[in-house]
C-alpha cells in the first residue's frame, strides 16, 4: 500500500485480564478490571463517533487462549497473550466484544504484551505512514513487578522520539467522561483584503467557530421478527459504509418522490416538466433554470472589501449573526513584505483607536456577498483579525412593546434590592468550581462543556446497541450542587417577594360600567334567532370590506360584530405594525355602522377591552388621532356615554 498523504495512527490497546486485576480499586466499589475495561470502552466510543481514521488492534494478556504472531513463530515465550483480529477501524462489533470480556485466573508478563503489541504494529503497517501508540491498562502490583526494568526499556524503545506518558485510571476516566465528536481541521481560505483602489493585502482565513451538526437519521428496512437480527440492523445504520466486506450488507431504504397535478385528474408529472415559480397572490411567475441563475446576485471578486471604519461601540452585540466566525491572518504566500507591514499597521491602527472595519465578504466569485466587520486581536504571539457577520436591513426585526407602567407600590425596597444582589452572586459560576490545586475556578467553561444534546444521543445509541450501558448523569445535573448552600437566600427571597392573587379592577364612571357589561341575554336571543349566520367569516386580508358586505347582506349584527372583533384582536397580536391600517379601517367601519344602526354598546364595550391590550402602543395613539374613540350621546342617543366620559377615557 503506498504511503498516505496524511498521517494516521495505528494504536495497540493492551488490556490485562489476569488474576491481579480482580482486586478492588482504591476509593471505588468496583475492581481494577472493571475500571480498566470501562476506560477501554470509552476510548472505542470516542473513536467510533468521531469517525477516527486511525486503526486499532486489541491485545489481551492473561487470557486463557494464546494467539499472537511471536508465539506462532515458535517462540517459547508470549503465552496467554491474545490478539483480537488485525488492525482495523473501531466498530460496534469490537465494542460489543470488549463489553463481554471477563477476567481470568491466569497471569502474563506485561513486558511480553508490549513486545507483542509493538510487533503487531510493525508487521501490519509496513509501507504506511503511522504514529505508533501503545495504550496499556494493567495493575503493576502483579508478580511481574520485578520486571519493571524491562518495562522501562520498552518505554525507551517505543518513545525514542516521542514522550511516553502514564496516566492513572482515575485520570483516564475523567478525560474520557464525554464523547467527542469528529474534529475537523479548518482548511485555509486564501483571498485578499481590498482597501481602496491601491491596497491589496493577501490573507488566509480559518473558521474559528461554527455550529456542529450531527448526521441525520437514515431509513432502514425493519428486521425480520422471526430473526434475532436487530443488532445487525443497528450496526448497518451506525457503522461507516467503508467497513470491510465481512460486515453485513447495507439495507438502507431509498426514497423516491413523485409529482401529481393538484386537480381532479391527479395526473403524474415528469421531473423534466417541473419548474419553480414565484407566487405573488394568485399570480404565478414561472422561473426556468436559466432564470434562477440570472436572478442570483453576481459579486465581482472574493475576499474582503473595506467599506468604512467605525467605533467598536457602534457594533452592538445583538447585531452579530451568521453561522460562523473566522480568524483572518496575513497569508504566508505573500511575496511582498509590504503586505505584511500594511496588515499589521491596519490592525494596530484599529486596535489603538478602538475601531473596527466594516467589510463586504464574498467567499467565492459569483457568490452572494455578506456584510460584516473585522476586529483586531493583538497579543505577544499574533496579530490577526476576527470576522463576524452583520445583518442587512432586511434581516432586522422591529418590535413595539407596551409601556411598563410602574406604580409607586412596585418600587423595590433596599432590602429587596440587596436580596436580589445576593441571589445574583450565588448564581455566579465564575468561582463556583474547585480546581486540582484547591483554588476556585469557573464552572462550565464553554470551551470545555459539551453539548448535552449530542452526548445524550450518543449514549442512547450505545444503550440501544449494547443493551448494557447504564444511563449516566446529565452534563448540567451538577448545577444543583452550587445552590445547596444558597437555600437560605431563596427562602428570604420568598418572604420578601410574597405572591398574591390580584384581581384587575377598573375605575369607570357609572355610564361606562353600564356600557362594559353587554346584555348577554339579548345577545343569546339574537344569536339563536339568526343561527343560520353563525358560520359567517370575516376575511383577514380585507376585514373592512368583508364586514360591510355581511352587514349590507342582512346578516346578524351581533354575529358580524363578534367575528370582526376576533379578526381585529388577531391582527393586533402583530407588534411590528404591519396590520395597523387594516385595524384602523375596520374600527372606522365598525363605528360608522354602529352609529347608523343606533346600536353602540357593542362598539363601546369592545373599545374598552381593546384599550387594555393596546395602551402604550402607537396603534392606540393612531386610534385616538383618527377620532375612533367611544361613541357619545351627541352621536347616538342610545349610547349612554357623555362627552366628558369619552374625553376622560381618551386621556387615561
Buried (B, 14 or more C-beta within 10 A) or exposed (E): EEEEEEEBBBBBBBBBBBBBBBEEBEEEEEBBBBBBBBBBBBBBBBBBBBBBEBBBBBBBBBBEEBBBBBBEEEEEEBBBBBBBBEBBBBBBBBBBBBBEBEBBEBBBBBBBBBBBBBBBBEEBBEEBEBEBBBBBBBBEEBEBEEBEEBBEEBBEEBBEEEEBEEEEBBEBBEEBEBBBBEEEEEEBBBBBBBBEEEBBBBBBBBBBEEEEEEEEEEEBEEBEEEEEBBBBBBBBBBBEEEBEEEBBEEBEEEEEEEEEEEEEEEEEEEEEEEEEEEEEEEEEEEBEEEEEEEEEEEBEEBBBBBEEBEEBEEBEEEBBBBEEBBBBBBBEEBEEEEBBEBBBEBBEEBBEEEBBBBBBBBBEEEBEBBBBBBBBBBEEEEBBBBBBBBBEEEEEEEEEEEEEEEEEEEEEEEEBEEBBEBBEEBEEBEEBBEEEEEEEBBBBEEEEEBBEEBBBBBBEBBBEBBEEBEEEEEBEEEBEEBEEEBEEBEEBBEEBEEEEEEEEEEEBBEBBEBBBEBEEEEBEEBBEEBEEBEEBEBEBEBBBBBBBBBBEEEBBBBBBBBBBBBBBBBBBEEBEBEBBEBBBBBBBBBBBBBBEEEBBBBBBBBBBEBBEBBBBBEBBEBBEEEEBBBBBBEBBEEBBBBEEBBEBBBEE
